[in-house]
Amino acid sequence: MASTKRYFGLSWIVCVILAIIPVTSIICGIVTRVQRGHVLGAILNFILCPIFYIIDIVTMLLSKDITFLA
């Protein structure tokens, strides 16, 4: 089973690059939240894309993992 840390268990620098690109940040954020069992977070990530995009970048840089509703 894949690790649920960061995006699919990838290295931190790859995850930061994926978090900077808006489309990949949204897709990876939705998939990661569903993998962790937070469907509400995934739905909110889809609806509130710009807010979650910024939150995911900040949390990836500060805590090296997406932590908000994930």
Secondary structure, DSSP 8 states (H G I E B T S, - for coil): ----STTTT--HHHHHHHHHSHHHHHHHHHHHHHHTT-HHHHHHHHHTHHHHHHHHHHHHHHHSS--TT-
